[in-house]
Structures are given as structure tokens and as C-alpha cells.
Amino acid sequence: MAVLAIYSCDKESMPGQATPGQAFELELGESAFFNKGDFKIFFSQMLGDNRCPTSVECMRAGEAKVKVL
């Protein structure tokens, strides 16, 4: 869920560049790169999603399970 949103003033940064220790978001099938491409994660599969819908008040938020490569 959500869109990968990474902003940087570094002209050498590549699309999908992520910073360790900072939050980022990936859509299914997208990748994020760390250390200028030395390390990559790929959002491969949604294994389960029982999160509370945004229009409903739930006792707990729920959880999502994903597979990353």
C-alpha cells in the first residue's frame, strides 16, 4: 500500500533511493535501493492483510504481512 516517496537534493540519487533509518513506502512490485544501489529490497508479495479499514473504528489496527526479497 502507498507510494514510494523519497526526496533528495543529491543529483546522484537514483529513483527509489531510500535512506537507512528513515521511513519509505513501496507499492507491490516496486524496489527501494540503499547506499546508491549496493543494497536493494523488492516488495514481492502481499501474504495477508487484516488491517482496519480507514472508515471504521476498530479495537486494534490489524496487521499486514508482506514478502520482500
Contacts in CASP RR format, 6 or more apart in sequence:
PFRMAT RR
TARGET T0000
AUTHOR 0000-0000-0000
METHOD contacts of the structure
MODEL  1
MAVLAIYSCDKESMPGQATPGQAFELELGESAFFNKGDFKIFFSQMLGDN
RCPTSVECMRAGEAKVKVL
1 25 0 8 1.000
1 27 0 8 1.000
1 64 0 8 1.000
2 25 0 8 1.000
2 26 0 8 1.000
2 27 0 8 1.000
3 25 0 8 1.000
3 27 0 8 1.000
4 16 0 8 1.000
4 24 0 8 1.000
4 25 0 8 1.000
4 26 0 8 1.000
4 27 0 8 1.000
4 30 0 8 1.000
4 32 0 8 1.000
5 24 0 8 1.000
5 25 0 8 1.000
6 13 0 8 1.000
6 16 0 8 1.000
6 17 0 8 1.000
6 18 0 8 1.000
6 19 0 8 1.000
6 24 0 8 1.000
6 32 0 8 1.000
8 17 0 8 1.000
12 36 0 8 1.000
13 36 0 8 1.000
14 33 0 8 1.000
14 36 0 8 1.000
14 37 0 8 1.000
16 30 0 8 1.000
16 31 0 8 1.000
16 32 0 8 1.000
16 33 0 8 1.000
17 32 0 8 1.000
17 33 0 8 1.000
17 34 0 8 1.000
17 36 0 8 1.000
17 37 0 8 1.000
18 24 0 8 1.000
18 32 0 8 1.000
18 33 0 8 1.000
18 34 0 8 1.000
19 34 0 8 1.000
20 34 0 8 1.000
24 32 0 8 1.000
26 32 0 8 1.000
26 41 0 8 1.000
26 43 0 8 1.000
27 43 0 8 1.000
28 43 0 8 1.000
28 45 0 8 1.000
28 46 0 8 1.000
29 42 0 8 1.000
29 43 0 8 1.000
29 44 0 8 1.000
30 42 0 8 1.000
30 43 0 8 1.000
31 40 0 8 1.000
31 41 0 8 1.000
31 42 0 8 1.000
31 43 0 8 1.000
32 40 0 8 1.000
32 41 0 8 1.000
33 39 0 8 1.000
33 40 0 8 1.000
34 40 0 8 1.000
34 41 0 8 1.000
41 68 0 8 1.000
41 69 0 8 1.000
42 68 0 8 1.000
42 69 0 8 1.000
43 66 0 8 1.000
43 68 0 8 1.000
44 66 0 8 1.000
44 67 0 8 1.000
44 68 0 8 1.000
44 69 0 8 1.000
45 66 0 8 1.000
45 67 0 8 1.000
46 64 0 8 1.000
46 65 0 8 1.000
46 66 0 8 1.000
46 67 0 8 1.000
47 65 0 8 1.000
47 66 0 8 1.000
47 67 0 8 1.000
48 64 0 8 1.000
48 65 0 8 1.000
48 66 0 8 1.000
49 64 0 8 1.000
49 65 0 8 1.000
50 62 0 8 1.000
50 63 0 8 1.000
50 64 0 8 1.000
51 61 0 8 1.000
51 62 0 8 1.000
51 63 0 8 1.000
51 64 0 8 1.000
52 58 0 8 1.000
52 60 0 8 1.000
52 61 0 8 1.000
52 62 0 8 1.000
END
